[in-house]
Amino acid sequence: EIVNLYATDGYDPQDYYKQERIKPIVDFIISDELMAYGTHERLQRLYNDMTSKDYFMALIDLEEFIDVKEKVYLDYEDRRDWTRRSLINIANAGYFSADRTIAEYNKDIWHLDQ
């Protein structure tokens, strides 16, 4: 879908920026509150990019991100279930070894002398 939007120039960030939940978040970039911590020129440039180009199409998923974030906050309130889920996630992560991974990269890609 994203590739198609790039190919057809079918993305207009204004369509997303104008949405009720997104506009205040993007406008915060140039708020006095944030400007007190950042560089005016850089924040203004970021704001302009988000509202006119948004090359990375960040606004497309912003509402969904907000919804998922809120769900995570709710889930986290049940600490016992959160801990259970965390342990299941860790147990299902599988085997990972940085040494093995680097050795495989060397064997398959880099071909460096050892």
Contact map, one row per residue, 1 for C-alpha under 8 A:
111110000000000000000000000000000000000000000000000000000000000000000000000000000000000000000000000000000000000000
111111000000000000000000000000000000000000000000000000000000000000000000000000000000000000000000000000000000000000
111111100000000000000000000000000000000000000000000000000000000000000000000000000000000000000000000000000000000000
111111110100000000000000000000000000000000000000000000000000000000000000000000000000000000000000000000000000000000
111111111110000000000000000000000000000000000000000000000000000000000000000000000000000000000000000000000000000000
011111111110000000000000000000000000000000000000000000000000000000000000000000000000000000000000000000000000000000
001111111100000000000000000000000000000000000000000000000000000000000000000000000000000000000000000000000000000000
000111111100000000000000000000000000000000000000000000000000000000000000000000000000000000000000000000000000000000
000011111110000000000000000000000000000000000000000000000000000000000000000000000000000000000000000000000000000000
000111111111000000000000000000000000000000000000000000000000000000000000000000000000000000000000000000000000000000
000011001111100000000000000000000000000000000000000000001000000000000000000000000000000000000000000000000000000000
000000000111111100000000000000000000000000000000000110000000000000000000000000000000000000000000000000000000000000
000000000011111110000000000000000000000000000000011111001010000000000000000000000000000000000000000000000000000000
000000000001111111000000000000000000000000000000001100000000000000000000000000000000000000000000000000000000000000
000000000001111111100000000000000000000000000000000000000000000000000000000000000000000000000000000000000000000000
000000000001111111100100000000000000000000000000000000000011000000000000000000000000000000000000000000000000000000
000000000000111111100110010000000000000000000000001000000010000000000000000000000000000000000000000000000000000000
000000000000011111110110000000000000000000000000000000000000000000000000000000000000000000000000000000000000000000
000000000000001111111110000000000000000000000000000000000000000000000000000000000000000000000000000000000000000000
000000000000000001111111000000000000000000000000000000000000000000000000000000000000000000000000000000000000000000
000000000000000000111111100000000000000000000000000000000000001000000000000000000000000000000000000000000000000000
000000000000000111111111110000000000000000000000000000000010011000000000000000000000000000000000000000000000000000
000000000000000011111111111000000000000000000000000000000000000000000000000000000000000000000000000000000000000000
000000000000000000011111111100000000000000000000000000000000000000000000000000000000000000000000000000000000000000
000000000000000000001111111110000000000000000000000000000000000000000000000000000000000000000000000000000000000000
000000000000000010000111111111000000000000000010010000000000000000000000000000000000000000000000000000000000000000
000000000000000000000011111111100000000000000010000000000000000000000000000000000000000000000000000000000000000000
000000000000000000000001111111101100000000000000000000000000000000000000000000000000000000000000000000000000000000
000000000000000000000000111111100110000000110110000000000000000000000000000000000000000000000000000000000000000000
000000000000000000000000011111110110000100110010000000000000000000000000000000000000000000000000000000000000000000
000000000000000000000000001111111110000000000000000000000000000000000000000000000000000000000000000000000000000000
000000000000000000000000000001111111000000000000000000000000000000000000000000000000000000000000000000000000000000
000000000000000000000000000100111111100000000000000000000000000000000000000000000000000000000000000000000000000000
000000000000000000000000000111111111110000000000000000000000000000000000000000000000000000000000000000000000000000
000000000000000000000000000011111111111100100000000000000000000000000000000000000000000000000000000000000000000000
000000000000000000000000000000011111110000000000000000000000000000000000000000000000000000000000000000000000000000
000000000000000000000000000000001111111000000000000000000000000000000000000000000000000000000000000000000000000000
000000000000000000000000000000000111111101100000000000000000000000000000000000000000000000000000000000000000000000
000000000000000000000000000000000010111111100000000000000000000000000000000000000000000000000000000000000000000000
000000000000000000000000000001000010011111110000000000000000000000000000000000000000000000000000000000000000000000
000000000000000000000000000000000000001111111000000000000000000000000000000000000000000000000000000000000000000000
000000000000000000000000000000000000011111111100000000000000000000000000000000000000000000000000000000000000000000
000000000000000000000000000011000010011111111110000000000000000000000000000000000000000000000000000000000000000000
000000000000000000000000000011000000000111111111000000000000000000000000000000000000000000000000000000000000000000
000000000000000000000000000000000000000011111111100000000000000000000000000000000000000000000000000000000000000000
000000000000000000000000000010000000000001111111110000000000000000000000000000000000000000000000000000000000000000
000000000000000000000000011011000000000000111111111000000000000000000000000000000000000000000000000000000000000000
000000000000000000000000000000000000000000011111111110000000000000000000000000000000000000000000000000000000000000
000000000000000000000000000000000000000000001111111111100000000000000000000000000000000000000000000000000000000000
000000000000100000000000010000000000000000000111111111100110000000000000000000000000000000000000000000000000000000
000000000000110010000000000000000000000000000011111111000000000000000000000000000000000000000000000000000000000000
000000000001110000000000000000000000000000000001111111000000000000000000000000000000000000000000000000000000000000
000000000001100000000000000000000000000000000001111111100000000000000000000000000000000000000000000000000000000000
000000000000100000000000000000000000000000000000111111111110000000000000000000000000000000000000000000000000000000
000000000000000000000000000000000000000000000000110011111100000000000000000000000000000000000000000000000000000000
000000000000000000000000000000000000000000000000000001111100000000000000000000000000000000000000000000000000000000
000000000010100000000000000000000000000000000000000001111111000000000000000000000000000000000000000000000000000000
000000000000000000000000000000000000000000000000010001111111110000000000000000000000000000000000000000000000000000
000000000000100110000100000000000000000000000000010001001111111000000000000000000000000000000000000000000000000000
000000000000000100000000000000000000000000000000000000001111111000000000000000000000000000000000000000000000000000
000000000000000000000000000000000000000000000000000000000111111110000000000000000000000000000000000000000000000000
000000000000000000000100000000000000000000000000000000000111111111000000000000000000000000000000000000000000000000
000000000000000000001100000000000000000000000000000000000011111111100000000000000000000000000000000000000000000000
000000000000000000000000000000000000000000000000000000000000111111110000000000000000000000000000000000000000000000
000000000000000000000000000000000000000000000000000000000000111111111000000000000000000000000000000000000000000000
000000000000000000000000000000000000000000000000000000000000011111111100000000000000000000000000000000000000000000
000000000000000000000000000000000000000000000000000000000000001111111110000000000000000000000000000000000000000000
000000000000000000000000000000000000000000000000000000000000000111111111000000000000000000000000000000000000000000
000000000000000000000000000000000000000000000000000000000000000011111111100000000000000000000000000000000000000000
000000000000000000000000000000000000000000000000000000000000000001111111110000000000000000000000000000000000000000
000000000000000000000000000000000000000000000000000000000000000000111111111000000000000000000000000000000000000000
000000000000000000000000000000000000000000000000000000000000000000011111111100000000000000000000000000000000000000
000000000000000000000000000000000000000000000000000000000000000000001111111110000000000000000000000000000000000000
000000000000000000000000000000000000000000000000000000000000000000000111111111000000000000000000000000000000000000
000000000000000000000000000000000000000000000000000000000000000000000011111111101100000000000000000000000000000000
000000000000000000000000000000000000000000000000000000000000000000000001111111100100000000000000000000000000000000
000000000000000000000000000000000000000000000000000000000000000000000000111111100100000000000000000000000000000000
000000000000000000000000000000000000000000000000000000000000000000000000011111111100000000000000000000000000000000
000000000000000000000000000000000000000000000000000000000000000000000000001111111110000000000000000000000000000000
000000000000000000000000000000000000000000000000000000000000000000000000000001111111000000000000000000000000000000
000000000000000000000000000000000000000000000000000000000000000000000000001001111111100000000000000000000000000000
000000000000000000000000000000000000000000000000000000000000000000000000001111111111110000000000000000000000000000
000000000000000000000000000000000000000000000000000000000000000000000000000000111111111000000000000000000000000000
000000000000000000000000000000000000000000000000000000000000000000000000000000011111111100000000000000000000000000
000000000000000000000000000000000000000000000000000000000000000000000000000000001111111110000000000000000000000000
000000000000000000000000000000000000000000000000000000000000000000000000000000000111111111000000000000000000000000
000000000000000000000000000000000000000000000000000000000000000000000000000000000011111111100000000000000000000000
000000000000000000000000000000000000000000000000000000000000000000000000000000000001111111110000000000000000000000
000000000000000000000000000000000000000000000000000000000000000000000000000000000000111111111000000000000000000000
000000000000000000000000000000000000000000000000000000000000000000000000000000000000011111111100000000000000000000
000000000000000000000000000000000000000000000000000000000000000000000000000000000000001111111100000000000000000000
000000000000000000000000000000000000000000000000000000000000000000000000000000000000000111111100000000000000000000
000000000000000000000000000000000000000000000000000000000000000000000000000000000000000011111110000000000000000000
000000000000000000000000000000000000000000000000000000000000000000000000000000000000000001111111000000000000000000
000000000000000000000000000000000000000000000000000000000000000000000000000000000000000000001111100000000000000000
000000000000000000000000000000000000000000000000000000000000000000000000000000000000000000000111110110000000000000
000000000000000000000000000000000000000000000000000000000000000000000000000000000000000000000011111110000000000000
000000000000000000000000000000000000000000000000000000000000000000000000000000000000000000000001111111000000000000
000000000000000000000000000000000000000000000000000000000000000000000000000000000000000000000000111111100000000000
000000000000000000000000000000000000000000000000000000000000000000000000000000000000000000000001111111110000000000
000000000000000000000000000000000000000000000000000000000000000000000000000000000000000000000001111111111000000000
000000000000000000000000000000000000000000000000000000000000000000000000000000000000000000000000011111111100000000
000000000000000000000000000000000000000000000000000000000000000000000000000000000000000000000000001111111110000000
000000000000000000000000000000000000000000000000000000000000000000000000000000000000000000000000000111111111100000
000000000000000000000000000000000000000000000000000000000000000000000000000000000000000000000000000011111111110000
000000000000000000000000000000000000000000000000000000000000000000000000000000000000000000000000000001111111111100
000000000000000000000000000000000000000000000000000000000000000000000000000000000000000000000000000000111111111100
000000000000000000000000000000000000000000000000000000000000000000000000000000000000000000000000000000011111111000
000000000000000000000000000000000000000000000000000000000000000000000000000000000000000000000000000000011111111000
000000000000000000000000000000000000000000000000000000000000000000000000000000000000000000000000000000001111111100
000000000000000000000000000000000000000000000000000000000000000000000000000000000000000000000000000000000111111110
000000000000000000000000000000000000000000000000000000000000000000000000000000000000000000000000000000000110011111
000000000000000000000000000000000000000000000000000000000000000000000000000000000000000000000000000000000000001111
000000000000000000000000000000000000000000000000000000000000000000000000000000000000000000000000000000000000000111
